[in-house]
Amino acid sequence: TSFRPLRIAFWTFLLVTLVPALALTLIAGAADPTFNAPKVVIGYVVSFFFWYGLHWLWSNKLKPSETA
């Protein structure tokens, strides 16, 4: 098998952001009637794309350069 760090980062970040976002919206939504679930979900989505983008940039930087 091949080790693909970007794919591993994608699925890890997806799990790490999806599980807390769902738990938070379910628990806080039931406990607080003024809880704004869309804003929380948007925050988690933005965080996911930020960290995945950072790892994507990092993985592209680690590829061997063809001009060298």
Phi and psi restraints in degrees (value plus and minus 20) as a CYANA .aco file:
   2 SER   PHI    -122.1   -82.1
   2 SER   PSI     125.6   165.6
   3 PHE   PHI    -112.7   -72.7
   3 PHE   PSI      93.7   133.7
   4 ARG   PHI    -136.2   -96.2
   4 ARG   PSI      77.2   117.2
   5 PRO   PHI     -81.4   -41.4
   5 PRO   PSI     -54.4   -14.4
   6 LEU   PHI     -88.2   -48.2
   6 LEU   PSI     -59.4   -19.4
   7 ARG   PHI     -86.9   -46.9
   7 ARG   PSI     -60.4   -20.4
   8 ILE   PHI     -84.6   -44.6
   8 ILE   PSI     -62.1   -22.1
   9 ALA   PHI     -82.3   -42.3
   9 ALA   PSI     -61.4   -21.4
  10 PHE   PHI     -78.4   -38.4
  10 PHE   PSI     -73.0   -33.0
  11 TRP   PHI     -89.5   -49.5
  11 TRP   PSI     -54.4   -14.4
  12 THR   PHI     -85.4   -45.4
  12 THR   PSI     -68.5   -28.5
  13 PHE   PHI     -84.0   -44.0
  13 PHE   PSI     -56.7   -16.7
  14 LEU   PHI     -82.4   -42.4
  14 LEU   PSI     -65.2   -25.2
  15 LEU   PHI     -86.9   -46.9
  15 LEU   PSI     -63.1   -23.1
  16 VAL   PHI     -87.2   -47.2
  16 VAL   PSI     -48.7    -8.7
  17 THR   PHI    -113.1   -73.1
  17 THR   PSI     -54.0   -14.0
  18 LEU   PHI     -91.7   -51.7
  18 LEU   PSI     -65.9   -25.9
  19 VAL   PHI     -83.4   -43.4
  19 VAL   PSI     -70.6   -30.6
  20 PRO   PHI     -85.1   -45.1
  20 PRO   PSI     -55.5   -15.5
  21 ALA   PHI     -83.6   -43.6
  21 ALA   PSI     -63.9   -23.9
  22 LEU   PHI     -87.1   -47.1
  22 LEU   PSI     -63.7   -23.7
  23 ALA   PHI     -83.5   -43.5
  23 ALA   PSI     -63.8   -23.8
  24 LEU   PHI     -83.8   -43.8
  24 LEU   PSI     -64.5   -24.5
  25 THR   PHI     -87.3   -47.3
  25 THR   PSI     -56.2   -16.2
  26 LEU   PHI     -91.0   -51.0
  26 LEU   PSI     -66.8   -26.8
  27 ILE   PHI     -92.8   -52.8
  27 ILE   PSI     -71.0   -31.0
  28 ALA   PHI     -89.6   -49.6
  28 ALA   PSI     -53.7   -13.7
  29 GLY   PHI     -83.9   -43.9
  29 GLY   PSI     -53.9   -13.9
  30 ALA   PHI    -100.0   -60.0
  30 ALA   PSI     -50.3   -10.3
  31 ALA   PHI    -106.7   -66.7
  31 ALA   PSI     -51.9   -11.9
  32 ASP   PHI    -145.9  -105.9
  32 ASP   PSI      95.4   135.4
  33 PRO   PHI     -89.7   -49.7
  33 PRO   PSI     -38.3     1.7
  34 THR   PHI    -115.0   -75.0
  34 THR   PSI     -13.1    26.9
  35 PHE   PHI     -84.9   -44.9
  35 PHE   PSI     112.2   152.2
  36 ASN   PHI    -123.9   -83.9
  36 ASN   PSI      71.5   111.5
  37 ALA   PHI     -83.8   -43.8
  37 ALA   PSI     -61.2   -21.2
  38 PRO   PHI     -79.4   -39.4
  38 PRO   PSI     -57.2   -17.2
  39 LYS   PHI     -86.9   -46.9
  39 LYS   PSI     -58.2   -18.2
  40 VAL   PHI     -87.1   -47.1
  40 VAL   PSI     -63.7   -23.7
  41 VAL   PHI     -84.1   -44.1
  41 VAL   PSI     -61.2   -21.2
  42 ILE   PHI     -81.1   -41.1
  42 ILE   PSI     -61.2   -21.2
  43 GLY   PHI     -80.9   -40.9
  43 GLY   PSI     -62.8   -22.8
  44 TYR   PHI     -87.3   -47.3
  44 TYR   PSI     -58.4   -18.4
  45 VAL   PHI     -86.2   -46.2
  45 VAL   PSI     -64.1   -24.1
  46 VAL   PHI     -82.1   -42.1
  46 VAL   PSI     -62.6   -22.6
  47 SER   PHI     -81.7   -41.7
  47 SER   PSI     -62.6   -22.6
  48 PHE   PHI     -78.8   -38.8
  48 PHE   PSI     -70.0   -30.0
  49 PHE   PHI     -87.7   -47.7
  49 PHE   PSI     -53.2   -13.2
  50 PHE   PHI     -81.8   -41.8
  50 PHE   PSI     -73.0   -33.0
  51 TRP   PHI     -89.8   -49.8
  51 TRP   PSI     -56.2   -16.2
  52 TYR   PHI     -87.2   -47.2
  52 TYR   PSI     -60.5   -20.5
  53 GLY   PHI     -82.6   -42.6
  53 GLY   PSI     -59.7   -19.7
  54 LEU   PHI     -82.3   -42.3
  54 LEU   PSI     -63.1   -23.1
  55 HIS   PHI     -89.9   -49.9
  55 HIS   PSI     -53.4   -13.4
  56 TRP   PHI     -84.1   -44.1
  56 TRP   PSI     -65.5   -25.5
  57 LEU   PHI     -81.5   -41.5
  57 LEU   PSI     -61.9   -21.9
  58 TRP   PHI     -83.8   -43.8
  58 TRP   PSI     -61.4   -21.4
  59 SER   PHI     -89.8   -49.8
  59 SER   PSI     -53.4   -13.4
  60 ASN   PHI     -91.0   -51.0
  60 ASN   PSI     -51.5   -11.5
  61 LYS   PHI     -90.3   -50.3
  61 LYS   PSI     -49.8    -9.8
  62 LEU   PHI    -100.6   -60.6
  62 LEU   PSI     -31.5     8.5
  63 LYS   PHI     -89.7   -49.7
  63 LYS   PSI     125.2   165.2
  64 PRO   PHI     -84.5   -44.5
  64 PRO   PSI     119.2   159.2
  65 SER   PHI     -98.2   -58.2
  65 SER   PSI     118.1   158.1
  66 GLU   PHI    -103.5   -63.5
  66 GLU   PSI     -32.6     7.4
  67 THR   PHI    -110.0   -70.0
  67 THR   PSI     -28.1    11.9
